[in-house]
Amino acid sequence: MRRLAIPLALMLATSGLVSPAQAADKVTRTAQCQGDWLPGTPTAEDVMKGEISLVGLPAYKLGKNVDWGASPYRNRSWEFVFQSLRWMGTLVVAYENTGEQRYLDRATEITKDWVASNRRGAAATKPYVWKDHPVSLRTQPLLCLSMHVKESWLKDSLADHAKLLSDARLYKKGHNHGIDQDIALMGIGCRYGRSDWSNLASRRLTGTVKLDVDSQGALMEQAPRYAVYVYGRLQVAMTNMKACDRKVPSEISRRAEALKDFIAHSTMPNGYMAPIGDGSAETEPKMETGTPKQKIKVYKAGYVYGRTAWGKPDSSYYSIRFGPGMKFHGHEDHLGVTYYAQGHDILMDGGFHSYEKSAYRYWTLSPEAHNVPTVEGARFRPRTSSKLTKTSYGKDRQAFRLTDKAYGVSRTRAVLVNHGQDLMAVLDTASGGKKVRNLWRFAPSYKVVSNSGGKVVLADGAFKVTLMQFSACRRVGGQKVERGGKLGWVSPTYLAKEATNVVVSPAARSLLTVIVPGTDSPKVSCSGGKLKVEGQPLSAGLL
């Protein structure tokens, strides 16, 4: 929640002075400035002091005369947010809420300097300043300022923004950036009575929403955390359309509502979203989604979600990935799984680090950062789609089979999740007699207790989890556990990188991996080629 700088005590109304409360009463609060579009940092007082903290990085000393080419951390996200001017917008909101002219004066000074220093196409202007997303996000604070500053330079700048937002060659259709572009263009069109801009924004938005949110309500950007952002932006878009005396297309409102179920299914029992794609392990939706009727949900966009109960932090939960090839905010995580049981994270993805063009960022996108099978001696083919070919649902057991040709041959994974007596079993094979390996990334809190004879035991305090691997009912040994090094990493939050334990299997033509939470000595038996774990029989193909 953003903080506003509001004086704690009233000034004495003497010598012709008025109190802040009286001054605020004389300032009109506008829809363009009020709302939840401001970031949590910096506050208006931070900006007035000349220090701004963006995207969680240390405060940057802005000073009186702003260096618009500044990039103190060489961080793309910092640069984009800096150029969005939302931090300037905190001053205008503070002016509306307090009536103190100093806030508006400084906001005007900053913006006028920005306009003069960042003319589109000028040699001194950084190219990213006029990229689609900074342009879209910058429109809101500029519109907010325009409610109190009527000068031509500001109106002209907003017209420049509208021209860019209207350019079909720069429009990001089917993406959250496109939604932001439409919100911005609609705002300018309504502000200045330009129905051509408003009409275009309304028309484009419907098409973009249909591409970005499918008929089931799944976000097509391949990172569930972005569904929260898109849902919030669609609420803004619909509110703005109504304020502009426009009817909200039913397709937009229906898909926005369906997003809530997708967000709910994408959220683990601990309240955090499954860290799939560009989504950290510490993302909380912080919105009311309601409780879906189903506990198991398959989205044709490429997600399987399952849980034992709603509203119970100690219940079990899993996710499985398949579907269209990697795009937008997705990772090469097809056939990958995550697993949460008995109140504990067990299997995690590598997570989301940043959008920086670094070797580590690109590694987090790769198969090696996910719980997936790889084919020995075969080359990986990026952006390959995968299919869910078979499902089996039971009250206490679900099973799924998935396949693709990401390594040139058929790579197949069957996943069985058992509830009551919790366990996850995964069978990996490849066609053409090829051998497979697989990777299993555990939460950073786990330590290795033992590793021998095809059995790896890890512990998080008193809680233990066991991983066992088999081939044709025989235990397969030779697992390696890597913490740090090439594979043993996870990024639970933005710009964070933590060492964690990754179990790397040996290569085999058939690998059955069984993960049993809550014990270091599961009961295992094998008879007639059929495996039984903790009294639960596992068929040869799992389903």
C-alpha positions as CSV (number, residue, x, y, z in Angstrom):
1,M,0.0,0.0,0.0
2,R,1.4,3.4,-0.9
3,R,2.1,6.0,1.7
4,L,1.2,9.6,1.4
5,A,3.0,12.4,3.1
6,I,0.2,14.0,5.2
7,P,1.1,16.6,8.0
8,L,0.5,15.2,11.5
9,A,-0.5,18.6,13.0
10,L,-2.4,21.6,11.7
11,M,-0.6,24.8,11.2
12,L,-1.9,27.8,13.1
13,A,-4.3,29.8,11.0
14,T,-2.8,33.2,11.8
15,S,-1.3,36.0,9.8
16,G,-3.5,35.1,6.8
17,L,-2.2,31.5,6.7
18,V,-4.6,28.6,6.3
19,S,-4.2,25.1,7.7
20,P,-3.2,22.1,5.5
21,A,-6.7,20.7,6.0
22,Q,-8.3,23.9,4.8
23,A,-5.9,24.1,1.8
24,A,-6.6,20.5,0.8
25,D,-10.3,21.3,0.8
26,K,-9.7,23.9,-1.9
27,V,-8.0,21.3,-4.2
28,T,-10.1,19.1,-6.3
29,R,-9.3,15.4,-6.0
30,T,-9.4,13.9,-9.5
31,A,-10.0,10.4,-10.8
32,Q,-6.9,10.7,-12.9
33,C,-4.7,11.2,-9.7
34,Q,-6.6,9.1,-7.2
35,G,-6.5,5.3,-7.3
36,D,-3.9,2.6,-6.8
37,W,-1.5,3.3,-9.6
38,L,1.4,4.6,-7.6
39,P,4.3,2.4,-6.4
40,G,5.0,1.9,-2.7
41,T,8.2,3.8,-3.0
42,P,9.3,6.5,-3.2
43,T,7.0,8.6,-1.1
44,A,6.3,12.3,-1.9
45,E,8.7,13.4,0.8
46,D,11.4,11.2,-0.6
47,V,11.1,12.8,-4.0
48,M,11.0,16.3,-2.4
49,K,14.3,15.4,-0.6
50,G,15.8,14.3,-3.9
51,E,16.1,10.6,-3.2
52,I,14.2,7.9,-5.0
53,S,14.1,4.1,-4.4
54,L,12.9,2.1,-7.4
55,V,12.3,-1.7,-7.9
56,G,13.7,-2.5,-4.5
57,L,17.2,-1.1,-5.2
58,P,19.0,1.4,-2.9
59,A,17.9,5.0,-2.9
60,Y,19.4,7.1,-5.7
61,K,20.2,10.7,-5.1
62,L,18.2,12.6,-7.7
63,G,19.3,16.1,-6.7
64,K,17.7,19.3,-7.8
65,N,18.8,19.0,-11.5
66,V,17.8,15.6,-12.7
67,D,20.2,13.6,-14.9
68,W,17.7,11.9,-17.3
69,G,20.4,9.6,-18.6
70,A,21.0,8.2,-15.2
71,S,21.3,4.4,-14.8
72,P,23.1,4.0,-11.4
73,Y,22.5,0.2,-11.2
74,R,22.7,-0.7,-14.9
75,N,19.3,-2.3,-14.4
76,R,16.7,-2.3,-17.2
77,S,13.7,-2.4,-14.8
78,W,15.1,0.6,-12.8
79,E,15.5,2.6,-16.1
80,F,12.0,1.8,-17.2
81,V,10.4,2.8,-13.9
82,F,12.6,5.9,-13.7
83,Q,11.4,7.0,-17.1
84,S,7.7,6.2,-16.3
85,L,7.7,9.3,-14.0
86,R,5.3,7.6,-11.6
87,W,7.5,8.7,-8.8
88,M,6.8,12.3,-9.9
89,G,3.1,11.5,-9.7
90,T,3.4,11.0,-6.0
91,L,3.9,14.7,-5.7
92,V,0.7,15.6,-7.5
93,V,-1.3,13.1,-5.4
94,A,0.2,14.7,-2.3
95,Y,-0.9,18.1,-3.6
96,E,-4.4,16.9,-4.0
97,N,-4.5,15.4,-0.5
98,T,-2.8,18.2,1.3
99,G,-3.3,21.4,-0.8
100,E,0.4,22.2,-0.4
101,Q,1.6,24.1,-3.5
102,R,5.2,23.0,-3.1
103,Y,4.3,19.5,-4.2
104,L,2.7,20.7,-7.4
105,D,5.5,23.2,-8.1
106,R,8.2,20.5,-7.9
107,A,6.1,18.1,-10.0
108,T,5.7,20.7,-12.7
109,E,9.4,21.6,-12.6
110,I,10.5,17.9,-12.9
111,T,8.1,17.2,-15.7
112,K,8.8,20.3,-17.7
113,D,12.5,19.5,-17.5
114,W,11.8,15.9,-18.6
115,V,9.8,17.1,-21.6
116,A,12.6,19.4,-22.7
117,S,15.3,16.8,-22.2
118,N,13.7,13.8,-23.7
119,R,12.3,14.8,-27.1
120,R,11.4,11.7,-29.1
121,G,14.1,11.0,-31.8
122,A,16.6,13.5,-30.3
123,A,20.2,12.3,-30.3
124,A,20.5,12.9,-26.5
125,T,17.4,10.9,-25.7
126,K,17.9,7.3,-24.5
127,P,16.2,4.8,-26.9
128,Y,14.3,3.1,-24.0
129,V,12.6,6.3,-22.9
130,W,10.1,5.9,-25.8
131,K,9.7,2.2,-25.6
132,D,6.0,1.0,-25.4
133,H,5.9,0.3,-21.6
134,P,7.5,3.5,-20.2
135,V,5.3,5.5,-22.6
136,S,2.2,3.7,-21.3
137,L,3.0,4.0,-17.7
138,R,4.2,7.6,-18.0
139,T,0.8,8.6,-19.4
140,Q,-0.9,8.2,-16.0
141,P,1.3,10.7,-14.0
142,L,1.2,13.1,-17.0
143,L,-2.6,13.0,-17.1
144,C,-2.7,13.5,-13.4
145,L,-0.5,16.6,-13.6
146,S,-2.6,17.9,-16.5
147,M,-5.6,18.1,-14.2
148,H,-3.8,21.0,-12.4
149,V,-1.4,22.3,-15.0
150,K,-2.9,23.6,-18.2
151,E,0.2,24.6,-20.0
152,S,0.7,23.9,-23.7
153,W,4.0,22.0,-23.3
154,L,2.2,19.3,-21.2
155,K,-0.7,19.0,-23.6
156,D,1.7,18.7,-26.5
157,S,3.7,16.0,-24.8
158,L,0.6,14.0,-24.1
159,A,-0.3,14.3,-27.8
160,D,3.1,13.0,-28.7
161,H,2.4,10.0,-26.4
162,A,-0.9,9.4,-28.0
163,K,0.6,9.4,-31.5
164,L,3.1,6.7,-30.4
165,L,0.4,4.7,-28.6
166,S,-1.7,4.8,-31.7
167,D,1.0,3.4,-34.0
168,A,0.0,-0.1,-35.0
169,R,3.6,-1.0,-35.6
170,L,4.4,-0.5,-31.9
171,Y,1.3,-2.1,-30.4
172,K,1.9,-5.2,-28.2
173,K,-1.2,-7.1,-29.1
174,G,-2.0,-10.1,-26.8
175,H,0.2,-8.9,-24.0
176,N,-0.1,-6.9,-20.8
177,H,1.9,-4.1,-22.4
178,G,-0.9,-3.8,-25.0
179,I,-3.5,-3.5,-22.3
180,D,-1.4,-0.7,-20.7
181,Q,-1.1,1.0,-24.1
182,D,-4.9,0.9,-24.5
183,I,-5.5,2.3,-21.0
184,A,-3.1,5.1,-21.7
185,L,-4.5,6.0,-25.1
186,M,-8.1,5.9,-23.7
187,G,-7.0,8.2,-20.9
188,I,-5.6,10.8,-23.3
189,G,-8.5,10.5,-25.7
190,C,-11.1,11.1,-22.9
191,R,-9.1,13.9,-21.4
192,Y,-8.9,15.9,-24.5
193,G,-12.1,14.8,-26.3
194,R,-10.3,12.8,-29.0
195,S,-12.9,10.1,-29.9
196,D,-10.5,8.7,-32.6
197,W,-8.0,7.8,-29.9
198,S,-10.6,6.5,-27.5
199,N,-12.3,4.4,-30.2
200,L,-9.1,2.8,-31.2
201,A,-8.1,2.0,-27.6
202,S,-11.5,0.4,-27.0
203,R,-11.4,-1.6,-30.2
204,R,-7.9,-2.9,-29.7
205,L,-8.4,-3.8,-26.0
206,T,-11.1,-6.4,-26.8
207,G,-8.8,-8.2,-29.3
208,T,-5.8,-8.1,-26.9
209,V,-7.8,-9.5,-24.0
210,K,-9.1,-12.4,-26.1
211,L,-5.5,-13.3,-27.0
212,D,-4.0,-12.7,-23.5
213,V,-6.7,-14.4,-21.4
214,D,-8.2,-17.6,-23.0
215,S,-11.8,-18.7,-22.6
216,Q,-10.9,-20.7,-19.5
217,G,-9.5,-17.6,-17.8
218,A,-5.8,-18.7,-18.1
219,L,-3.2,-16.1,-18.8
220,M,-1.3,-16.9,-22.0
221,E,1.9,-15.1,-21.0
222,Q,3.2,-18.3,-19.2
223,A,3.8,-16.7,-15.8
224,P,0.8,-16.9,-13.5
225,R,1.9,-14.0,-11.4
226,Y,1.2,-11.7,-14.3
227,A,-2.4,-12.8,-14.1
228,V,-2.7,-10.6,-11.0
229,Y,-1.2,-7.7,-12.8
230,V,-3.5,-8.2,-15.8
231,Y,-6.6,-8.6,-13.6
232,G,-5.8,-5.3,-11.9
233,R,-5.2,-3.5,-15.2
234,L,-8.4,-4.8,-16.6
235,Q,-10.3,-3.3,-13.6
236,V,-8.7,0.0,-14.4
237,A,-9.5,-0.3,-18.1
238,M,-13.2,-1.1,-17.4
239,T,-13.5,1.7,-14.8
240,N,-12.0,4.2,-17.3
241,M,-14.3,3.1,-20.1
242,K,-17.3,3.7,-17.9
243,A,-16.0,7.1,-16.9
244,C,-15.6,7.9,-20.6
245,D,-19.3,7.0,-21.1
246,R,-18.4,3.8,-23.0
247,K,-19.9,0.4,-22.7
248,V,-17.5,-2.3,-21.4
249,P,-17.5,-5.2,-23.9
250,S,-18.9,-8.4,-22.3
251,E,-15.9,-10.4,-23.5
252,I,-13.5,-8.2,-21.4
253,S,-15.6,-8.4,-18.2
254,R,-16.2,-12.1,-18.6
255,R,-12.5,-13.0,-19.1
256,A,-11.4,-10.7,-16.3
257,E,-13.8,-12.5,-14.0
258,A,-12.4,-15.9,-15.2
259,L,-8.9,-14.8,-14.3
260,K,-9.8,-14.9,-10.6
261,D,-10.2,-18.7,-10.8
262,F,-6.9,-19.1,-12.6
263,I,-5.2,-17.0,-9.9
264,A,-6.8,-19.1,-7.2
265,H,-5.7,-22.4,-8.8
266,S,-2.2,-20.9,-9.3
267,T,-1.9,-20.1,-5.6
268,M,-0.4,-22.7,-3.2
269,P,-1.8,-23.5,0.2
270,N,0.7,-21.2,1.9
271,G,-0.7,-18.2,0.0
272,Y,2.1,-17.8,-2.5
273,M,1.7,-18.3,-6.2
274,A,3.4,-21.3,-7.8
275,P,6.8,-19.9,-9.1
276,I,6.2,-20.7,-12.7
277,G,7.8,-18.7,-15.5
278,D,8.8,-15.1,-14.6
279,G,7.3,-15.4,-11.1
280,S,9.1,-15.4,-7.8
281,A,8.4,-17.9,-5.0
282,E,7.3,-15.0,-2.8
283,T,4.4,-13.6,-4.9
284,E,1.2,-13.2,-3.0
285,P,-1.9,-12.3,-5.0
286,K,-3.3,-10.0,-2.3
287,M,-6.7,-10.0,-3.9
288,E,-10.0,-11.7,-3.3
289,T,-10.4,-14.6,-5.7
290,G,-13.2,-16.6,-4.1
291,T,-13.0,-20.4,-3.8
292,P,-13.3,-22.4,-7.0
293,K,-15.5,-25.5,-7.0
294,Q,-12.8,-27.8,-8.3
295,K,-9.7,-28.9,-6.5
296,I,-8.1,-30.3,-9.7
297,K,-8.0,-28.1,-12.8
298,V,-6.4,-28.6,-16.2
299,Y,-5.9,-25.5,-18.4
300,K,-5.4,-26.1,-22.1
301,A,-3.0,-23.1,-21.9
302,G,-0.6,-25.6,-20.4
303,Y,-1.2,-26.0,-16.6
304,V,-2.3,-28.8,-14.3
305,Y,-3.1,-27.7,-10.8
306,G,-4.2,-30.0,-8.0
307,R,-4.7,-29.7,-4.2
308,T,-6.3,-31.7,-1.4
309,A,-8.2,-28.8,0.1
310,W,-8.9,-25.1,-0.1
311,G,-8.0,-22.8,2.8
312,K,-5.8,-25.3,4.7
313,P,-2.0,-24.3,4.8
314,D,-1.0,-27.9,5.5
315,S,-2.8,-29.4,2.5
316,S,-1.0,-30.7,-0.5
317,Y,-0.6,-29.1,-3.9
318,Y,1.1,-29.7,-7.2
319,S,1.6,-28.1,-10.6
320,I,2.6,-29.6,-14.0
321,R,3.5,-27.7,-17.2
322,F,2.8,-28.4,-20.8
323,G,1.3,-26.6,-23.8
324,P,2.5,-24.0,-26.4
325,G,6.2,-23.3,-26.8
326,M,7.9,-20.7,-24.6
327,K,6.9,-17.1,-25.2
328,F,6.6,-13.8,-23.4
329,H,7.3,-14.5,-19.7
330,G,7.6,-18.3,-20.0
331,H,10.5,-20.6,-19.3
332,E,11.6,-23.9,-20.9
333,D,9.7,-25.8,-18.1
334,H,7.5,-28.2,-20.1
335,L,6.9,-31.5,-18.4
336,G,8.1,-29.8,-15.2
337,V,6.5,-30.2,-11.8
338,T,6.3,-28.4,-8.5
339,Y,5.2,-30.1,-5.2
340,Y,4.0,-28.8,-1.8
341,A,2.9,-31.1,0.9
342,Q,2.2,-31.1,4.7
343,G,2.8,-27.4,5.0
344,H,6.2,-27.5,3.2
345,D,7.6,-26.5,-0.1
346,I,9.3,-29.6,-1.6
347,L,10.0,-29.3,-5.3
348,M,10.6,-25.8,-6.6
349,D,11.4,-24.2,-10.0
350,G,14.5,-22.1,-10.4
351,G,12.4,-19.0,-10.1
352,F,12.7,-15.5,-11.5
353,H,15.8,-13.4,-11.0
354,S,15.4,-10.3,-13.2
355,Y,15.0,-9.1,-16.8
356,E,18.8,-8.3,-17.1
357,K,20.6,-9.7,-20.0
358,S,22.9,-11.9,-17.9
359,A,24.1,-15.5,-18.2
360,Y,22.3,-16.3,-15.0
361,R,19.0,-14.8,-16.3
362,Y,19.2,-17.0,-19.4
363,W,20.1,-20.0,-17.2
364,T,16.8,-19.5,-15.2
365,L,14.9,-19.9,-18.5
366,S,16.6,-23.1,-19.4
367,P,15.4,-26.7,-18.8
368,E,18.2,-27.1,-16.2
369,A,16.5,-24.6,-13.9
370,H,13.3,-26.8,-13.7
371,N,12.2,-30.3,-12.5
372,V,12.3,-31.9,-16.0
373,P,13.6,-34.9,-17.8
374,T,16.4,-34.5,-20.4
375,V,17.4,-36.9,-23.1
376,E,20.9,-38.2,-23.0
377,G,23.0,-37.3,-26.1
378,A,20.2,-35.3,-27.7
379,R,20.1,-31.6,-28.4
380,F,17.4,-29.5,-26.8
381,R,15.1,-27.7,-29.2
382,P,13.8,-24.4,-27.7
383,R,10.2,-23.3,-27.9
384,T,8.8,-26.8,-28.5
385,S,5.2,-27.4,-27.6
386,S,4.1,-30.3,-25.5
387,K,0.8,-32.3,-25.1
388,L,-1.2,-33.7,-22.2
389,T,-2.3,-37.1,-23.7
390,K,-4.0,-38.9,-20.8
391,T,-5.5,-38.1,-17.4
392,S,-6.9,-40.2,-14.6
393,Y,-8.8,-38.6,-11.7
394,G,-9.6,-40.2,-8.4
395,K,-10.6,-38.7,-5.0
396,D,-7.2,-39.5,-3.5
397,R,-5.1,-40.0,-6.6
398,Q,-4.6,-38.2,-9.9
399,A,-2.3,-39.2,-12.8
400,F,-1.3,-37.5,-16.0
401,R,0.8,-38.3,-19.1
402,L,2.6,-35.7,-21.1
403,T,4.8,-35.8,-24.2
404,D,6.8,-33.7,-26.6
405,K,9.8,-33.8,-29.0
406,A,11.9,-31.1,-27.4
407,Y,14.9,-33.4,-27.9
408,G,14.0,-34.7,-31.3
409,V,12.6,-37.9,-30.0
410,S,9.4,-38.5,-28.0
411,R,10.0,-37.5,-24.4
412,T,7.3,-38.8,-22.2
413,R,6.5,-38.2,-18.5
414,A,3.8,-39.7,-16.4
415,V,3.0,-38.0,-13.1
416,L,1.0,-39.6,-10.3
417,V,0.1,-37.7,-7.1
418,N,-1.3,-39.7,-4.2
419,H,-3.1,-38.0,-1.3
420,G,-3.9,-39.2,2.2
421,Q,-0.6,-41.1,2.2
422,D,1.3,-38.3,0.3
423,L,3.6,-39.2,-2.5
424,M,4.5,-38.1,-6.0
425,A,5.7,-40.6,-8.5
426,V,7.1,-39.7,-11.9
427,L,8.0,-42.0,-14.8
428,D,10.3,-40.7,-17.5
429,T,11.1,-42.4,-20.8
430,A,12.2,-41.5,-24.4
431,S,11.7,-43.2,-27.7
432,G,14.3,-44.9,-29.9
433,G,16.1,-46.5,-26.9
434,K,17.4,-43.2,-25.7
435,K,18.3,-42.8,-22.0
436,V,16.9,-40.1,-19.8
437,R,18.1,-38.1,-16.8
438,N,16.1,-35.9,-14.6
439,L,16.5,-33.0,-12.1
440,W,14.8,-32.4,-8.8
441,R,15.2,-29.0,-7.2
442,F,14.3,-28.9,-3.5
443,A,13.6,-25.8,-1.4
444,P,16.8,-24.0,-0.1
445,S,15.9,-24.9,3.5
446,Y,16.5,-28.6,3.0
447,K,19.8,-30.2,3.9
448,V,21.0,-33.6,2.6
449,V,20.8,-36.3,5.3
450,S,21.9,-39.3,3.3
451,N,22.5,-40.4,-0.3
452,S,23.1,-44.0,-1.1
453,G,21.6,-46.9,-3.1
454,G,19.2,-44.9,-5.1
455,K,17.7,-43.2,-2.0
456,V,18.3,-39.5,-1.1
457,V,16.9,-38.2,2.2
458,L,16.7,-34.4,2.8
459,A,15.5,-32.6,5.9
460,D,14.1,-29.2,6.8
461,G,14.6,-29.3,10.6
462,A,12.6,-32.2,11.9
463,F,10.6,-32.6,8.6
464,K,12.1,-35.1,6.2
465,V,11.5,-36.0,2.6
466,T,12.7,-39.1,0.7
467,L,13.5,-39.4,-3.0
468,M,13.9,-42.9,-4.5
469,Q,14.6,-44.0,-8.1
470,F,13.8,-47.3,-9.8
471,S,14.0,-48.9,-13.2
472,A,12.0,-52.1,-13.8
473,C,11.3,-52.4,-10.1
474,R,15.0,-52.3,-9.2
475,R,16.6,-49.4,-7.3
476,V,18.8,-47.2,-9.4
477,G,21.8,-45.7,-7.6
478,G,24.3,-43.0,-8.6
479,Q,22.4,-39.9,-7.8
480,K,24.5,-36.7,-7.4
481,V,23.4,-33.8,-5.3
482,E,24.6,-30.4,-6.3
483,R,24.3,-27.3,-4.1
484,G,25.5,-24.3,-5.9
485,G,27.9,-25.1,-8.7
486,K,26.3,-25.2,-12.1
487,L,22.8,-26.4,-11.2
488,G,22.1,-25.9,-7.5
489,W,20.5,-22.5,-7.5
490,V,17.1,-20.9,-7.0
491,S,15.9,-17.3,-7.2
492,P,13.0,-16.9,-4.7
493,T,12.7,-13.1,-5.2
494,Y,13.8,-10.4,-7.6
495,L,17.6,-10.2,-7.9
496,A,18.1,-12.9,-5.3
497,K,20.2,-16.0,-5.9
498,E,20.4,-18.8,-3.3
499,A,22.2,-22.1,-3.2
500,T,19.8,-25.1,-3.0
501,N,20.0,-28.9,-3.4
502,V,19.4,-30.3,-6.8
503,V,19.3,-34.1,-7.2
504,V,20.7,-35.2,-10.5
505,S,19.7,-38.7,-11.6
506,P,21.8,-41.3,-13.4
507,A,20.9,-42.0,-17.0
508,A,18.5,-44.9,-17.7
509,R,16.1,-46.0,-20.3
510,S,13.3,-45.8,-17.8
511,L,13.4,-43.7,-14.6
512,L,10.7,-44.0,-11.9
513,T,11.2,-41.3,-9.3
514,V,9.2,-41.5,-6.1
515,I,9.1,-38.6,-3.6
516,V,7.6,-39.2,-0.2
517,P,7.2,-36.3,2.2
518,G,7.2,-36.6,5.9
519,T,9.5,-39.6,6.3
520,D,13.1,-40.8,5.9
521,S,12.1,-44.5,5.8
522,P,9.2,-45.1,3.5
523,K,8.0,-48.7,3.2
524,V,8.8,-50.0,-0.2
525,S,8.3,-53.5,-1.7
526,C,8.3,-54.9,-5.2
527,S,6.7,-58.1,-6.4
528,G,5.8,-59.3,-9.9
529,G,7.3,-56.2,-11.4
530,K,4.9,-54.0,-9.4
531,L,6.1,-51.4,-6.9
532,K,4.3,-50.6,-3.7
533,V,5.3,-47.5,-1.6
534,E,3.7,-46.9,1.8
535,G,1.1,-49.5,0.9
536,Q,0.2,-47.7,-2.4
537,P,0.6,-49.8,-5.5
538,L,2.2,-48.1,-8.5
539,S,1.4,-49.7,-11.9
540,A,4.1,-49.9,-14.6
541,G,3.0,-46.8,-16.4
542,L,1.5,-45.0,-13.4
543,L,-1.9,-44.7,-15.2
